[in-house]
Amino acid sequence: MKLRGIIPPMTTPFTTAGDLDLKRVKAQVDWLVDAGVHGLAAGGSTGEGHALDAGELRELLAATVEAAAGRIPVVAGIIVDSTREAVHRGRLVRDLGVAALQVTPVHYLFKPDDDSMVRHFRAVTDDTGVPVVIYNVIPWSYLSPALLCRIMSEVPQVVGVKQSAGDLKLFADLMLTAPSGKLIFSAVDALLYPSFALGAHGSIAAILTAAPRACVALWDAVAAGDHRRAHELHRKLLPLWNAMVSDNLPACTRHAQSLQGIDPGVSRAPMPAATPDQQRRIGAALQDLVAAKSLLAA
């Protein structure tokens, strides 16, 4: 199945003791599928993939793929600091039938040079045989549009980029210069509307997980050329993002889900839960969004 459109990065359910709580995965998957999303990502930043060991990542992906049951593709998040570990995790999940690996650049303190970064992604694709989407998110190891295009050109199995951070100019440059056939996904949560208008092939971003139905409606509105509706959806989604964005973003995303009938468990320590002020603001923004029924209708 081809990757496109709205691909929410799921929250990972943990118990209060910090263990994986996989029995909660299916309800979240079904809720997202029912909202009309086009794919799922598990083990990414919103899913606290940085806090998972390799075995837990496989368990989470196995549960997600089983729950998806072939309805939509699943992307596996890999957030690690060595080529060896990225390859190890890719090998662990490749038999599950994931559509791609979402792989961050190596990012702990020391930044590899451009040639080393190319070799890193080539090793992951060569050794796992699984397509890779580069997750361009690490501030001190942020890859330029030129380097991203070089990697996509030299490593054919790197099929695209998830472009994060808030600089829409960098996103526009990447859309302009990316090799033909490569996929560019927006993780500029605050600016999905202009990202889609610029030709993004989809999005993998926390806001999708908090408000999947509205984000699908936004995607559909842009695809249909209904920019009035798209702009109004943007105006409803931006306050929700402003209420969520913080150092405990995964926990805030969980709270948004919980207000919509999903029990996503808790975050893994030391990440704190959403504060009372965050909860209040998220609740108000969601209430305003849900009230806009005409915008959410197909």
C-alpha positions as CSV (number, residue, x, y, z in Angstrom):
1,M,0.0,0.0,0.0
2,K,1.3,3.4,-1.0
3,L,2.0,6.0,1.7
4,R,0.0,9.2,1.4
5,G,-2.4,11.5,3.1
6,I,-3.1,11.6,6.9
7,I,-0.8,9.2,8.8
8,P,-1.2,9.8,12.6
9,P,1.7,8.9,14.8
10,M,-0.1,6.9,17.5
11,T,0.5,7.4,21.2
12,T,2.0,4.3,22.9
13,P,-0.1,3.0,25.8
14,F,1.8,2.5,29.1
15,T,0.6,1.4,32.5
16,T,1.3,3.4,35.6
17,A,4.1,1.0,36.3
18,G,5.7,2.0,33.0
19,D,5.0,-1.3,31.1
20,L,3.6,-1.5,27.6
21,D,-0.2,-1.9,27.7
22,L,-0.8,-3.4,24.3
23,K,-4.5,-4.3,25.0
24,R,-5.2,-0.6,24.4
25,V,-3.7,-0.5,20.9
26,K,-6.7,-1.9,18.9
27,A,-9.2,0.7,20.2
28,Q,-6.9,3.5,19.2
29,V,-6.3,2.0,15.8
30,D,-10.0,1.4,15.1
31,W,-10.8,5.0,16.2
32,L,-8.2,6.4,13.8
33,V,-9.3,4.2,10.9
34,D,-12.9,5.2,11.5
35,A,-11.9,8.8,11.3
36,G,-10.7,8.1,7.7
37,V,-6.9,8.3,8.1
38,H,-4.8,6.9,5.3
39,G,-2.0,5.2,7.4
40,L,-0.6,4.8,10.9
41,A,2.8,5.4,12.4
42,A,3.9,3.6,15.7
43,G,7.0,4.2,17.7
44,G,7.6,7.8,16.6
45,S,8.1,10.8,18.8
46,T,4.4,11.1,19.7
47,G,4.6,7.4,20.6
48,E,7.6,8.0,22.8
49,G,9.7,5.8,20.6
50,H,12.8,7.2,22.2
51,A,11.7,5.4,25.4
52,L,11.2,2.0,23.9
53,D,13.8,-0.8,23.8
54,A,14.1,-2.9,20.6
55,G,11.9,-5.7,21.9
56,E,9.2,-3.3,23.0
57,L,9.2,-1.7,19.5
58,R,8.6,-5.0,17.9
59,E,5.8,-5.8,20.3
60,L,4.2,-2.5,19.6
61,L,4.5,-2.8,15.9
62,A,3.1,-6.3,15.9
63,A,0.1,-5.2,17.9
64,T,-0.5,-2.2,15.6
65,V,-0.2,-4.2,12.3
66,E,-2.5,-6.9,13.7
67,A,-5.1,-4.2,14.7
68,A,-4.8,-2.5,11.3
69,A,-5.5,-5.8,9.7
70,G,-4.5,-4.6,6.2
71,R,-6.9,-1.7,6.1
72,I,-4.2,0.9,5.9
73,P,-0.3,0.8,5.9
74,V,1.8,1.0,9.1
75,V,5.1,2.9,9.4
76,A,7.6,1.9,12.1
77,G,9.4,4.6,14.0
78,I,13.2,4.2,14.7
79,I,14.8,6.8,17.0
80,V,18.3,5.7,17.8
81,D,21.9,6.9,17.9
82,S,23.8,4.4,15.8
83,T,23.7,2.8,12.4
84,R,24.0,-0.6,14.1
85,E,20.9,-0.1,16.3
86,A,18.9,1.4,13.5
87,V,19.6,-1.7,11.4
88,H,18.9,-4.0,14.3
89,R,15.5,-2.5,14.9
90,G,14.6,-2.5,11.2
91,R,15.5,-6.2,11.0
92,L,13.3,-6.8,14.1
93,V,10.2,-5.4,12.4
94,R,10.6,-6.1,8.7
95,D,8.7,-9.5,8.8
96,L,5.7,-7.7,10.2
97,G,4.8,-6.2,6.8
98,V,5.4,-2.5,7.7
99,A,5.3,-0.1,4.8
100,A,8.4,1.8,5.7
101,L,10.8,2.7,8.5
102,Q,10.7,6.3,9.8
103,V,14.3,6.9,10.8
104,T,15.8,9.9,12.5
105,P,19.4,11.0,11.8
106,V,21.9,10.0,14.4
107,H,21.5,12.8,17.0
108,Y,23.2,12.4,20.3
109,L,25.4,15.5,20.7
110,F,27.8,14.6,17.8
111,K,26.6,15.3,14.3
112,P,27.9,13.1,11.5
113,D,29.2,14.8,8.4
114,D,27.2,14.6,5.1
115,D,29.0,11.5,3.7
116,S,28.5,9.6,7.0
117,M,24.8,10.5,7.0
118,V,24.4,9.2,3.5
119,R,26.2,5.9,4.5
120,H,23.9,5.7,7.6
121,F,20.7,5.7,5.5
122,R,22.2,3.4,2.9
123,A,23.1,0.9,5.5
124,V,19.6,0.9,7.0
125,T,18.0,0.3,3.6
126,D,20.5,-2.2,2.3
127,D,20.6,-4.3,5.5
128,T,16.8,-4.3,6.2
129,G,15.4,-4.3,2.7
130,V,12.6,-1.9,4.0
131,P,11.9,1.5,2.5
132,V,12.9,4.4,4.7
133,V,11.3,7.8,5.3
134,I,13.9,10.2,6.9
135,Y,12.5,11.8,10.0
136,N,14.1,15.2,9.8
137,V,13.4,16.5,13.3
138,I,16.6,16.8,15.4
139,P,17.5,20.5,15.9
140,W,21.3,20.0,16.2
141,S,21.3,17.3,13.5
142,Y,18.9,18.9,11.1
143,L,19.4,17.9,7.5
144,S,19.3,20.6,4.8
145,P,17.1,20.3,1.7
146,A,20.3,19.8,-0.3
147,L,21.5,16.9,1.8
148,L,18.0,15.3,2.0
149,C,17.9,15.4,-1.8
150,R,21.3,14.0,-2.1
151,I,20.4,11.0,0.1
152,M,17.1,10.4,-1.8
153,S,19.1,10.5,-5.1
154,E,21.9,8.2,-4.0
155,V,19.9,5.8,-1.9
156,P,16.9,4.7,-3.9
157,Q,15.1,2.9,-1.0
158,V,14.9,6.2,0.9
159,V,11.5,7.0,-0.4
160,G,10.9,10.3,1.2
161,V,11.2,12.7,4.1
162,K,9.1,13.7,7.1
163,Q,10.0,17.4,7.4
164,S,9.5,18.7,10.9
165,A,10.0,22.0,12.7
166,G,8.2,25.2,12.0
167,D,10.1,26.7,9.0
168,L,7.7,26.6,6.1
169,K,10.4,28.0,3.8
170,L,12.6,24.9,4.3
171,F,9.5,22.8,3.5
172,A,8.8,24.8,0.4
173,D,12.5,24.4,-0.7
174,L,12.3,20.7,-0.2
175,M,9.1,20.4,-2.2
176,L,10.7,22.3,-5.0
177,T,14.0,20.4,-5.2
178,A,13.0,16.8,-4.2
179,P,13.8,14.1,-6.8
180,S,10.8,13.0,-8.8
181,G,8.7,10.3,-7.2
182,K,9.9,10.9,-3.7
183,L,7.4,11.6,-0.9
184,I,7.5,14.7,1.3
185,F,5.4,14.6,4.4
186,S,4.7,17.7,6.5
187,A,5.2,17.6,10.3
188,V,4.8,21.4,10.5
189,D,1.7,20.9,12.7
190,A,0.8,24.6,12.9
191,L,0.8,25.0,9.1
192,L,-0.7,21.9,7.5
193,Y,-3.0,23.9,5.3
194,P,-0.2,25.7,3.5
195,S,1.9,22.5,3.5
196,F,-0.9,20.7,1.7
197,A,-1.4,23.7,-0.7
198,L,2.3,23.5,-1.5
199,G,1.9,19.9,-2.7
200,A,2.8,17.8,0.4
201,H,2.1,14.1,-0.2
202,G,0.7,13.9,3.3
203,S,1.5,14.4,6.9
204,I,2.8,12.5,9.9
205,A,2.3,14.8,12.8
206,A,1.0,14.8,16.4
207,I,-2.0,17.1,15.6
208,L,-3.3,14.3,13.4
209,T,-3.4,12.0,16.4
210,A,-5.3,14.5,18.5
211,A,-7.8,15.5,15.8
212,P,-7.8,12.9,13.1
213,R,-11.2,13.7,11.6
214,A,-10.5,17.4,11.2
215,C,-7.1,16.7,9.7
216,V,-8.7,14.3,7.1
217,A,-11.3,17.0,6.3
218,L,-8.5,19.5,5.8
219,W,-6.6,17.1,3.5
220,D,-9.8,16.5,1.5
221,A,-10.7,20.2,1.3
222,V,-7.3,21.1,-0.2
223,A,-7.5,18.1,-2.6
224,A,-10.9,19.4,-3.7
225,G,-9.7,23.0,-4.1
226,D,-12.1,24.2,-1.4
227,H,-9.7,26.7,0.2
228,R,-12.4,28.5,2.1
229,R,-13.2,25.4,4.0
230,A,-9.5,24.5,4.4
231,H,-8.7,27.9,5.8
232,E,-11.5,27.7,8.3
233,L,-10.3,24.2,9.4
234,H,-6.8,25.7,9.8
235,R,-8.2,28.4,12.1
236,K,-9.9,25.7,14.2
237,L,-6.8,23.4,14.4
238,L,-4.2,26.1,15.2
239,P,-5.6,26.8,18.7
240,L,-5.5,23.1,19.5
241,W,-1.9,22.9,18.4
242,N,-1.0,26.0,20.4
243,A,-2.6,24.3,23.5
244,M,-0.7,21.1,22.9
245,V,2.8,22.1,21.8
246,S,5.2,21.8,24.7
247,D,8.0,19.5,26.1
248,N,5.3,17.0,27.1
249,L,3.6,16.9,23.7
250,P,2.9,13.2,23.8
251,A,1.1,13.5,27.1
252,C,-0.9,16.5,25.7
253,T,-1.8,14.4,22.7
254,R,-3.0,11.6,25.0
255,H,-5.2,14.1,26.9
256,A,-6.8,15.2,23.6
257,Q,-7.5,11.5,22.8
258,S,-9.0,10.9,26.2
259,L,-11.5,13.7,25.8
260,Q,-12.8,11.9,22.7
261,G,-13.4,8.5,24.3
262,I,-10.0,6.8,23.8
263,D,-8.1,5.4,26.8
264,P,-4.5,5.9,25.7
265,G,-2.8,5.0,29.0
266,V,-0.2,7.2,30.5
267,S,3.3,8.4,29.3
268,R,6.5,6.6,30.4
269,A,8.4,8.3,33.2
270,P,9.8,10.9,33.4
271,M,7.4,12.6,31.0
272,P,4.7,14.5,33.0
273,A,1.0,14.4,32.3
274,A,-0.7,17.4,30.8
275,T,-1.0,20.2,33.4
276,P,-4.4,21.5,34.5
277,D,-3.9,24.6,32.3
278,Q,-3.0,22.5,29.3
279,Q,-6.0,20.3,29.9
280,R,-8.3,23.3,30.0
281,R,-6.9,24.8,26.8
282,I,-6.9,21.5,24.9
283,G,-10.5,20.9,26.1
284,A,-11.7,24.3,24.9
285,A,-10.0,24.0,21.5
286,L,-11.5,20.6,20.9
287,Q,-14.9,21.7,21.9
288,D,-14.7,24.5,19.4
289,L,-13.5,22.1,16.7
290,V,-16.2,19.6,17.4
291,A,-18.8,22.3,17.3
292,A,-17.8,23.1,13.7
293,K,-19.8,20.2,12.3
294,S,-20.3,21.7,8.9
295,L,-16.5,21.9,8.4
296,L,-16.0,18.2,9.4
297,A,-18.7,16.8,7.2
298,A,-17.6,15.0,4.1
